[in-house]
Amino acid sequence: MSQDVVKGFYDKLISDTSAGSFRTLLSNRIFEVEGPTEGAFPHAIFQVVATPYEDTFDSSSLKDYIFQVDIYGRKRLGMTAVGAINTALFSLLDRQTITIPNNDPGLVRCVTEGVRTVENDAVRIRSEWLVQTGSFN
C-alpha cells in the first residue's frame, strides 16, 4: 500500500494545471526524495518521513503517512516567490481527499506549514502533510 499512497500524493500534487497552481508555478519540477543536483529553481521535493500505525476500538486500523514537502527557490528572488508556491500547495492539499490506487481514499491534513530557511544560494519552505488511510470519518 505504501507505494500506492505515494502515487496518490504525487498525483494530487500534479492534478491542477491551471494558471497559478502549485504545478504550474514550479514548471512541473516536482521530485520524490531528491531533486537534480544542478536543478532549475523553483522546484519541490516530497518524501514520506513517517508511517504511524494505529488499531482502533472496532478492530479496524489506521495507517498514516507523513509527507514532507520542501519548496526551493533562488535566494536573490526572496521568500515572496517561494511563499506564493507554498500558498498554492496549502490550497491544493489541506483537508482534501486523495485517490489511492487499489485502496480507499486518503484524507490530507497539514501538520507543519511554512518553515522557512536559507541554504547557500537557495531559500526553502518546508511543510509536512498527514495522509490518513483507513476509517477517517
Buried (B, 14 or more C-beta within 10 A) or exposed (E): EEEBBBBBBBEBBBBBEEEEBBBBBBEEBBBBEEBEEEEEBBBBBBBBEEBEEEEEEEEEEBBBBBBBBBBBBBBEEEBEBBBBBBBBBBEBBEEBBBBBEEBEBBBBBBEEBBEEEEEEEBBBBBBBBBBBBBEBE
